[in-house]
Amino acid sequence: MALNLRFSPEDEAFREEVKHFLEQHLDADLREAARRQTTVFADKDVAMRWQLILHREKGWAAPSWPEAYGGPGWSPIQRYIFNEECAKAGAPGVIPLGLRMLAPVLFKYGTPEQQSYYLPRMLNGDHYWCQGYSEPGSGSDLSSLKTTAVKDGEDYVVNGSKIWTTHAHFADHIFCLVRTSTEGKPQAGISFLLIEMNTPGISVEPIITLAGDHEVNQVFFDNVSVPQRNRVGPESEGWTVAKYLLEFERGGGGAAARLKVALDELKALARKVGAQGESLSGEPAFSGRIVELEIGIHALEFDELRTLCRMADGDSPGPESSLAKNTAVELEQVLNTLKLEAIGWYGLPHHNLMRLQDNNAPTVGPAEFEAVNGCYLNSRAASIFGGSREVQKNIIAKTVLGL
Ligand SMILES: Cc1cc2nc3c(=O)[nH]c(=O)nc-3n(C[C@H](O)[C@H](O)[C@H](O)COP(=O)(O)OP(=O)(O)OC[C@H]3O[C@@H](n4cnc5c(N)ncnc54)[C@H](O)[C@@H]3O)c2cc1C
């Protein structure tokens, strides 16, 4: 099939509409917060402010939602264009845990009551979700999870612990995998529960990352009562629901647009810094690495466009999304390494240590150096979360290469 790289006049008109909207509504504070962000997700206050602007002004908070549930009903191409323009404009990301991960699960497996209760509250920001999959000892081998849910009248009683739970300290709800049976193979006894974080017996302990950020947590469940009506899908058949959600966690796409913006930042840094008044961008070894990175980003972009063509024809992204995830993460890590090398001494992590004491600790060095070390350290985690690099390689070997 020939690859048509031109967007249609309708798509270009849509791009203009998005650009115009961003000029009107993406204010300087939001851009500044996004520029300073080192963590994987924007902080709750920033992400929610942007989500509510998108929701109230245009109904654009959940680009992938069908119109029937209050989304814009966009085509994959429109979603790609929207992502690209948001990245170019420096917009913060909207938190995907509810809107992009749980929502498709509720569209497919939720009861009408669950859909009508949870979906509008997700969209208007009343509910803020976190993901309770991983446990100490159960990450890649997720089906070995041990948190139990035992029936007690109309409820389940939940006991156990979840770890690396992103934004659990902000969330008022958690979607959780629990063990409702130990019969048969491990995957067979798992159920998918929706739990309110203020239920008695839940506690959240922070985990501070190397970058000095508080983004992940450990969550403990001590005799937590959860109504059985909060189960999504049949009892002990939650593994199918859990895997369906992972398709959306891994298949985000659209990384090239963000990487291209970061590449421009790297080039600007390289022009600005260098030894004895020389610009680093004139240094052949360093600029050679930038060129190599740029080629990689272009290759990823074309790969994304190829996937987009397939999706526009009604196909799903397929297991190649594991390949796209690994490639995007590898490029992101190279990019952050080059930025860190470019700023030299300013890349020492003293700023992160200061932020452990005071989150608003003043910047050391020029403003554009501030986020470099934190981004470098946090990008190391990208080859672990959402399925580690090695696990993605196993998927590629099995399902793409047929090994
Ligand atoms: C920043 C961050 C945020 C996260 N947020 C969340 C969240 O919100 N909710 C949530 O539920 N989880 C979250 N996670 C957890 C994440 O999903 C797990 O860390 C990940 O699945 C890996 O599991 P693990 O940490 O137990 O490592 P392990 O599974 O113990 O892996 C250790 C090492 O062994 C390798 N390995 C494991 N199995 C294989 C295999 N079969 N073949 C080859 N190599 C293998 C891995 O690649 C890795 O290098 C987050 C993690 C991070 C780092």
The ligand as an ORCA input file, in Angstrom:
! r2SCAN-3c Opt
* xyz 0 1
  C       7.920      5.658     37.610
  C       7.060      4.424     37.694
  C       5.700      4.552     37.765
  C       4.885      3.418     37.892
  N       3.529      3.591     38.046
  C       2.752      2.501     38.274
  C       1.353      2.659     38.555
  O       0.822      3.780     38.583
  N       0.632      1.559     38.818
  C       1.174      0.311     38.791
  O       0.430     -0.653     39.012
  N       2.488      0.127     38.528
  C       3.286      1.190     38.283
  N       4.632      1.023     38.045
  C       5.207     -0.326     38.145
  C       5.687     -0.917     36.830
  O       4.618     -1.366     36.047
  C       6.659     -2.055     37.204
  O       7.776     -1.469     37.830
  C       7.092     -2.842     35.994
  O       6.036     -3.611     35.489
  C       8.275     -3.785     36.329
  O       7.983     -4.576     37.437
  P       8.981     -4.672     38.692
  O       9.319     -3.286     39.126
  O       8.362     -5.567     39.683
  O      10.307     -5.298     38.119
  P      10.551     -6.849     37.786
  O       9.370     -7.405     37.093
  O      11.016     -7.512     39.049
  O      11.740     -6.766     36.763
  C      13.103     -6.600     37.177
  C      13.984     -6.719     35.941
  O      13.850     -8.026     35.359
  C      13.469     -7.953     33.988
  N      12.533     -9.037     33.668
  C      11.421     -9.392     34.368
  N      10.775    -10.406     33.754
  C      11.479    -10.691     32.618
  C      11.322    -11.636     31.563
  N      10.286    -12.477     31.538
  N      12.228    -11.633     30.557
  C      13.287    -10.773     30.565
  N      13.496     -9.872     31.554
  C      12.606     -9.811     32.564
  C      12.779     -6.603     33.843
  O      12.861     -6.120     32.531
  C      13.596     -5.738     34.826
  O      14.763     -5.271     34.192
  C       5.468      2.134     37.902
  C       6.858      2.006     37.793
  C       7.655      3.133     37.701
  C       9.136      2.957     37.620
*
